């Protein structure tokens, strides 16, 4: 057997099959390596490289077969002669040339192949494991610890963190977790100033955020100089794999120091930063004033925890120092926007629009994420929810670890598409479950609960409420919707227990009897127990004749359910006499007129109410379209 293998090996060498295979493989490696870089740059599709590899693989056995049958001679391609008998071959030895041209070509090709393959096969890239599934470096930035004796530096713990996030997010090769999400996982706005983020807790938060790297640093000072150091740490092993250190002259150079630090991190991770791109400067916090930036950070923290009125005060202070501070102006516009929806305050609407118009004049200078949010804000005031859905979807494409999953769910709720809202709200809930308890945002539980209620999936609805209450015991909003769910299913025993619990929570919070009765009436109304709701609201109205909320709820039930259109319309006229610009009362009147077949009048008042309303309302929009179609059909 060994003799047969030896003879076969000699035959392969004689027929130059080994040489042909070596040259083919070496040439193929070079072609693949070059084409993988060159073909995409020529605008060819990605599959062309794959197709080329398949051709080379198919060609390999064909090359072996041809090299076995034919030989390349000075006279051209000739069929390889059969091997001579062994006796003859002993008497006619063949002299081998060690440095033949073909051998030299093989050596050169093998050398090139080794050069190409060495960095890919033998060199271990320690950063490769730090990339996420998209091929980007996933990073979470933690607050920097103030290790100076000066408490004035406390604000820069979150400030440097925010600056690094902003600047690192400019790179398409980095996936940086947002300030808001990281801040939320820290538990409270106070913790940002307590320098209490430990090494291990930072690692734990990063793992919840699915960030393979986290940055943890410190602020030190000596002799009028400030030193900022930052450690890049593997979230899984909690091993420091790189440290950076930058010095500067006090607070006046903090932005330059932070800029340099961010550049060092980007360079180390071997990414290309679009420094020459005109939009790059707009991606930064656009101020050179440390004092303005300090106010901005305070406002942003308050904004994160829904303290919008207070946050505006700090944004205003920042803008007083630097009127071109776009980030502060944007956050101010967004805070006013949230207050409009919460309070139906037209004064807040005009203020938000004023800020937005200023931002629109410099839109091209702002980061893409902010551009999309400004356009979303504008679409809300334009009452175009589908444009808003498009902008938020674009944001989610770039930042899958974003609180805007919840915003998109809310967007679909606003247009009555509960089935489409559910995946977004569940995604937001899943993210917070991964991250830990997170903030006590009751909308994380009540919004998906509302969707499941409308879809008739009460089992999942109650599961979410129970989970929310396990994290936020006796939460008023969650118990409110939980009680509605029990009542709507006819579970008398459970609904009674929940109603008593709801009243007890309100009493513990110091609510008046009138407020408790009004909220209880809302529960019965939402659960479609209209007779009981009317009984509660009428009783409240007898005790407090000027209670406009009770008047509106009675009118709404009487008109929507067509229980007594005449009384309902009388109550609506009472509301409009006190407040002629009440667009919700105008919609009720339009609905009553429509049900009375007074189509033209209904359409006119619904149109007037639509012009007054500052934001989109789905029921109003549908009713307006119905009356418009009805008017057109009668012409």
QUIFENRA-V546831 format. One record per backbone hydrogen bond with DSSP energy under -1.0 kcal/mol. CO is the residue of the C=O (numbers start at 1). NH is the residue of the N-H. E is the energy in kcal/mol with one decimal. If there is no record, write none. Layout:
co=CO nh=NH e=E
co=CO nh=NH e=E
//
This chain:
co=1 nh=5 e=-2.3
co=2 nh=6 e=-2.5
co=3 nh=7 e=-2.6
co=4 nh=8 e=-2.5
co=5 nh=9 e=-2.5
co=6 nh=10 e=-2.4
co=7 nh=11 e=-2.2
co=8 nh=12 e=-2.3
co=9 nh=13 e=-2.2
co=10 nh=14 e=-2.8
co=11 nh=15 e=-2.4
co=12 nh=17 e=-2.4
co=13 nh=16 e=-1.3
co=16 nh=20 e=-2.1
co=17 nh=21 e=-2.7
co=18 nh=22 e=-2.4
co=19 nh=23 e=-2.6
co=20 nh=24 e=-2.5
co=21 nh=25 e=-2.6
co=22 nh=26 e=-2.5
co=23 nh=27 e=-2.4
co=24 nh=28 e=-2.6
co=25 nh=29 e=-2.2
co=26 nh=30 e=-1.9
co=27 nh=31 e=-2.6
co=28 nh=32 e=-2.8
co=29 nh=33 e=-2.4
co=30 nh=34 e=-2.4
co=31 nh=35 e=-2.8
co=32 nh=36 e=-2.3
co=34 nh=38 e=-2.5
co=35 nh=39 e=-2.4
co=38 nh=42 e=-1.1
co=39 nh=44 e=-1.7
co=40 nh=43 e=-1.5
co=45 nh=48 e=-1.6
co=46 nh=49 e=-1.0
co=47 nh=51 e=-2.7
co=48 nh=52 e=-2.0
co=49 nh=53 e=-2.1
co=50 nh=54 e=-2.2
co=51 nh=55 e=-2.2
co=52 nh=56 e=-2.2
co=53 nh=57 e=-2.2
co=54 nh=58 e=-2.6
co=55 nh=59 e=-2.3
co=59 nh=63 e=-2.3
co=60 nh=64 e=-1.9
co=61 nh=65 e=-2.3
co=62 nh=66 e=-2.5
co=63 nh=67 e=-2.4
co=64 nh=68 e=-1.5
co=65 nh=69 e=-1.8
co=66 nh=70 e=-3.2
co=69 nh=80 e=-2.8
co=71 nh=78 e=-2.6
co=73 nh=76 e=-2.4
co=76 nh=73 e=-2.5
co=78 nh=71 e=-3.3
co=85 nh=89 e=-1.9
co=86 nh=90 e=-1.3
co=100 nh=104 e=-2.2
co=101 nh=105 e=-2.2
co=102 nh=106 e=-2.1
co=103 nh=107 e=-2.4
co=104 nh=108 e=-2.3
co=105 nh=109 e=-2.6
co=106 nh=110 e=-2.8
co=107 nh=111 e=-2.1
co=108 nh=112 e=-2.2
co=109 nh=113 e=-2.4
co=110 nh=114 e=-2.3
co=111 nh=115 e=-2.1
co=112 nh=116 e=-2.1
co=113 nh=117 e=-2.8
co=114 nh=118 e=-2.5
co=117 nh=121 e=-2.6
co=118 nh=122 e=-1.9
co=118 nh=123 e=-1.5
co=125 nh=128 e=-1.5
co=127 nh=130 e=-1.5
co=128 nh=131 e=-1.4
co=130 nh=138 e=-1.0
co=132 nh=135 e=-1.9
co=136 nh=132 e=-3.1
co=137 nh=175 e=-2.9
co=138 nh=213 e=-1.8
co=139 nh=177 e=-2.7
co=140 nh=215 e=-2.4
co=145 nh=219 e=-3.1
co=150 nh=153 e=-1.5
co=151 nh=154 e=-2.0
co=154 nh=157 e=-1.6
co=155 nh=159 e=-1.5
co=156 nh=160 e=-2.6
co=157 nh=144 e=-2.1
co=158 nh=162 e=-2.6
co=159 nh=163 e=-2.3
co=160 nh=164 e=-2.6
co=161 nh=165 e=-2.2
co=162 nh=166 e=-2.4
co=163 nh=167 e=-2.4
co=164 nh=168 e=-2.9
co=165 nh=169 e=-1.9
co=168 nh=171 e=-1.5
co=171 nh=174 e=-1.1
co=173 nh=137 e=-1.9
co=175 nh=139 e=-2.4
co=178 nh=182 e=-2.1
co=179 nh=183 e=-2.9
co=180 nh=184 e=-2.2
co=181 nh=185 e=-1.8
co=182 nh=186 e=-1.0
co=184 nh=187 e=-1.2
co=190 nh=193 e=-1.8
co=191 nh=194 e=-1.4
co=196 nh=198 e=-1.1
co=198 nh=202 e=-2.3
co=199 nh=203 e=-1.7
co=200 nh=204 e=-2.2
co=201 nh=205 e=-2.6
co=202 nh=206 e=-2.2
co=203 nh=207 e=-2.0
co=204 nh=208 e=-1.9
co=205 nh=209 e=-1.8
co=206 nh=211 e=-2.9
co=207 nh=210 e=-1.1
co=212 nh=235 e=-2.7
co=213 nh=140 e=-2.1
co=214 nh=233 e=-2.3
co=215 nh=142 e=-2.5
co=216 nh=231 e=-2.6
co=217 nh=145 e=-2.4
co=218 nh=229 e=-1.9
co=219 nh=147 e=-2.5
co=220 nh=227 e=-3.6
co=222 nh=225 e=-1.8
co=225 nh=222 e=-2.3
co=226 nh=248 e=-2.5
co=227 nh=220 e=-2.7
co=228 nh=246 e=-2.7
co=229 nh=218 e=-1.8
co=230 nh=244 e=-2.9
co=231 nh=216 e=-1.7
co=232 nh=241 e=-2.5
co=232 nh=242 e=-1.1
co=233 nh=214 e=-2.2
co=234 nh=238 e=-2.7
co=239 nh=234 e=-2.5
co=242 nh=232 e=-3.1
co=244 nh=230 e=-2.3
co=246 nh=228 e=-2.9
co=248 nh=226 e=-3.3
co=248 nh=250 e=-1.2
co=250 nh=253 e=-1.3
co=251 nh=254 e=-1.7
co=253 nh=257 e=-2.6
co=254 nh=258 e=-2.5
co=255 nh=259 e=-2.7
co=256 nh=260 e=-2.4
co=257 nh=261 e=-2.2
co=258 nh=262 e=-2.6
co=259 nh=263 e=-2.2
co=260 nh=264 e=-2.2
co=261 nh=265 e=-1.9
co=262 nh=266 e=-2.3
co=263 nh=267 e=-2.8
co=264 nh=268 e=-2.4
co=265 nh=269 e=-1.9
co=266 nh=271 e=-1.6
co=267 nh=270 e=-1.6
co=273 nh=275 e=-2.6
co=277 nh=280 e=-1.9
co=280 nh=283 e=-1.5
co=281 nh=284 e=-1.1
co=282 nh=367 e=-1.0
co=285 nh=287 e=-2.2
co=289 nh=293 e=-2.3
co=290 nh=294 e=-2.0
co=291 nh=295 e=-1.7
co=292 nh=296 e=-2.1
co=293 nh=297 e=-2.3
co=294 nh=298 e=-1.8
co=295 nh=299 e=-2.5
co=296 nh=300 e=-2.6
co=297 nh=301 e=-2.0
co=298 nh=302 e=-1.9
co=299 nh=303 e=-2.4
co=300 nh=304 e=-2.1
co=301 nh=305 e=-1.1
co=302 nh=307 e=-2.6
co=303 nh=306 e=-2.0
co=306 nh=308 e=-1.4
co=307 nh=311 e=-2.0
co=308 nh=312 e=-2.1
co=309 nh=313 e=-1.1
co=310 nh=314 e=-1.1
co=311 nh=315 e=-2.2
co=312 nh=316 e=-2.7
co=313 nh=317 e=-1.7
co=314 nh=318 e=-2.1
co=315 nh=319 e=-2.3
co=316 nh=320 e=-1.9
co=317 nh=321 e=-1.2
co=318 nh=322 e=-2.2
co=322 nh=325 e=-1.6
co=324 nh=326 e=-1.6
co=325 nh=329 e=-1.9
co=326 nh=330 e=-2.7
co=327 nh=331 e=-2.2
co=328 nh=332 e=-2.0
co=329 nh=333 e=-2.3
co=330 nh=334 e=-2.3
co=331 nh=335 e=-2.1
co=332 nh=336 e=-2.4
co=333 nh=337 e=-2.1
co=334 nh=338 e=-2.2
co=335 nh=339 e=-1.8
co=336 nh=340 e=-1.8
co=337 nh=341 e=-1.6
co=338 nh=342 e=-1.8
co=339 nh=343 e=-2.4
co=340 nh=344 e=-2.2
co=345 nh=349 e=-1.4
co=346 nh=350 e=-2.1
co=347 nh=351 e=-1.8
co=348 nh=352 e=-2.6
co=349 nh=353 e=-2.6
co=350 nh=354 e=-2.2
co=351 nh=355 e=-2.0
co=352 nh=356 e=-2.4
co=353 nh=357 e=-2.6
co=354 nh=358 e=-1.6
co=355 nh=359 e=-1.9
co=356 nh=360 e=-2.3
co=357 nh=361 e=-1.2
co=359 nh=362 e=-1.2
co=360 nh=363 e=-1.1
co=362 nh=365 e=-1.4
co=363 nh=366 e=-1.8
co=367 nh=371 e=-2.5
co=368 nh=372 e=-2.5
co=369 nh=373 e=-1.8
co=370 nh=374 e=-2.6
co=371 nh=375 e=-2.3
co=372 nh=376 e=-2.2
co=373 nh=377 e=-2.6
co=374 nh=378 e=-2.5
co=375 nh=379 e=-2.4
co=376 nh=380 e=-1.7
co=377 nh=381 e=-1.7
co=378 nh=382 e=-2.1
co=379 nh=384 e=-3.0
co=380 nh=383 e=-1.0
co=384 nh=388 e=-1.5
co=385 nh=389 e=-2.2
co=386 nh=390 e=-1.6
co=387 nh=391 e=-1.9
co=388 nh=392 e=-2.3
co=389 nh=393 e=-2.1
co=390 nh=394 e=-1.6
co=391 nh=395 e=-1.6
co=392 nh=396 e=-2.2
co=393 nh=397 e=-1.4
co=394 nh=398 e=-1.1
co=395 nh=399 e=-2.0
co=402 nh=405 e=-1.1
co=403 nh=407 e=-1.0
co=404 nh=408 e=-2.3
co=405 nh=409 e=-1.9
co=406 nh=410 e=-2.5
co=407 nh=411 e=-2.1
co=408 nh=412 e=-2.0
co=409 nh=413 e=-1.9
co=410 nh=414 e=-2.2
co=412 nh=417 e=-2.6
co=413 nh=416 e=-1.9
co=416 nh=418 e=-1.1
co=417 nh=421 e=-1.5
co=418 nh=422 e=-1.7
co=421 nh=425 e=-2.1
co=422 nh=426 e=-2.9
co=423 nh=427 e=-2.1
co=424 nh=428 e=-2.0
co=425 nh=429 e=-2.1
co=426 nh=430 e=-2.8
co=427 nh=431 e=-2.4
co=428 nh=432 e=-2.0
co=429 nh=433 e=-1.9
co=430 nh=434 e=-2.3
co=431 nh=435 e=-2.2
co=432 nh=436 e=-1.3
co=439 nh=441 e=-1.8
co=440 nh=442 e=-1.1
co=441 nh=444 e=-1.7
co=442 nh=445 e=-1.8
co=442 nh=446 e=-2.7
co=443 nh=447 e=-1.6
co=445 nh=449 e=-1.6
co=446 nh=450 e=-2.5
co=447 nh=451 e=-1.9
co=448 nh=452 e=-2.6
co=449 nh=453 e=-2.1
co=450 nh=454 e=-2.4
co=451 nh=455 e=-1.9
co=452 nh=457 e=-2.3
co=456 nh=458 e=-1.3
co=457 nh=461 e=-1.7
co=458 nh=462 e=-2.4
co=459 nh=463 e=-1.8
co=460 nh=464 e=-2.1
co=461 nh=465 e=-1.9
co=462 nh=466 e=-2.6
co=463 nh=467 e=-2.1
co=464 nh=468 e=-2.6
co=465 nh=469 e=-2.5
co=466 nh=470 e=-1.7
co=467 nh=471 e=-1.0
co=468 nh=472 e=-2.0
co=472 nh=475 e=-1.3
co=475 nh=479 e=-2.3
co=476 nh=480 e=-2.1
co=477 nh=481 e=-1.9
co=478 nh=482 e=-2.4
co=479 nh=483 e=-2.4
co=480 nh=484 e=-1.6
co=481 nh=485 e=-2.1
co=482 nh=486 e=-1.9
co=483 nh=487 e=-2.6
co=484 nh=488 e=-2.6
co=485 nh=489 e=-1.1
co=486 nh=491 e=-2.2
co=487 nh=490 e=-1.5
co=490 nh=492 e=-1.6
co=491 nh=495 e=-2.6
co=492 nh=496 e=-2.2
co=493 nh=497 e=-1.9
co=494 nh=498 e=-2.5
co=495 nh=499 e=-2.6
co=496 nh=500 e=-2.3
co=497 nh=501 e=-2.1
co=498 nh=502 e=-2.8
co=499 nh=503 e=-2.5
co=500 nh=504 e=-2.2
co=501 nh=505 e=-2.1
co=502 nh=506 e=-2.1
co=503 nh=507 e=-2.6
co=504 nh=508 e=-2.2
co=505 nh=509 e=-1.3
co=506 nh=511 e=-2.5
co=507 nh=510 e=-1.5
co=512 nh=516 e=-2.1
co=513 nh=517 e=-2.7
co=514 nh=518 e=-2.5
co=515 nh=519 e=-2.5
co=516 nh=520 e=-2.1
co=517 nh=521 e=-2.4
co=518 nh=522 e=-1.9
co=519 nh=523 e=-1.8
co=520 nh=524 e=-1.9
co=521 nh=525 e=-2.3
co=522 nh=526 e=-2.9
co=523 nh=527 e=-1.7
co=524 nh=529 e=-3.0
co=525 nh=528 e=-1.5
co=529 nh=533 e=-2.1
co=530 nh=534 e=-2.8
co=531 nh=535 e=-2.0
co=532 nh=536 e=-2.1
co=533 nh=537 e=-2.6
co=534 nh=538 e=-2.8
co=535 nh=539 e=-1.9
co=536 nh=540 e=-2.1
co=537 nh=541 e=-2.3
co=538 nh=542 e=-1.8
co=539 nh=543 e=-1.6
co=540 nh=544 e=-2.4
co=544 nh=547 e=-2.0
co=546 nh=548 e=-1.3
co=547 nh=551 e=-1.8
co=548 nh=552 e=-2.6
co=549 nh=553 e=-2.2
co=550 nh=554 e=-2.3
co=551 nh=555 e=-2.5
co=552 nh=556 e=-2.7
co=553 nh=557 e=-2.2
co=554 nh=558 e=-2.5
co=555 nh=559 e=-2.3
co=556 nh=560 e=-2.6
co=557 nh=561 e=-2.1
co=558 nh=563 e=-1.4
co=558 nh=564 e=-1.4
co=564 nh=568 e=-2.4
co=565 nh=569 e=-2.7
co=566 nh=570 e=-1.8
co=567 nh=571 e=-2.2
co=568 nh=572 e=-2.0
co=569 nh=573 e=-2.2
co=570 nh=574 e=-1.5
co=571 nh=575 e=-1.9
co=572 nh=576 e=-2.6
co=573 nh=577 e=-1.8
co=574 nh=578 e=-1.3
co=575 nh=579 e=-2.0
co=579 nh=582 e=-1.8
co=581 nh=583 e=-1.2
co=582 nh=586 e=-2.0
co=583 nh=587 e=-1.9
co=584 nh=588 e=-1.9
co=585 nh=589 e=-2.2
co=586 nh=590 e=-2.6
co=587 nh=591 e=-2.7
co=588 nh=592 e=-2.4
co=589 nh=593 e=-2.7
co=590 nh=594 e=-2.2
co=591 nh=595 e=-2.2
co=592 nh=596 e=-1.2
co=593 nh=598 e=-3.1
co=594 nh=597 e=-1.5
co=597 nh=599 e=-1.1
co=598 nh=602 e=-2.3
co=599 nh=603 e=-2.8
co=600 nh=604 e=-2.2
co=601 nh=605 e=-2.2
co=602 nh=606 e=-2.2
co=603 nh=607 e=-2.1
co=604 nh=608 e=-2.0
co=605 nh=609 e=-2.3
co=606 nh=610 e=-2.0
co=607 nh=611 e=-1.9
co=608 nh=612 e=-1.5
co=609 nh=613 e=-2.4
co=617 nh=621 e=-2.5
co=618 nh=622 e=-2.7
co=619 nh=623 e=-2.3
co=620 nh=624 e=-2.5
co=621 nh=625 e=-2.1
co=622 nh=626 e=-2.3
co=623 nh=627 e=-2.4
co=624 nh=628 e=-2.1
co=625 nh=629 e=-2.4
co=626 nh=630 e=-2.3
co=627 nh=631 e=-2.7
co=628 nh=632 e=-2.2
co=629 nh=633 e=-2.1
//
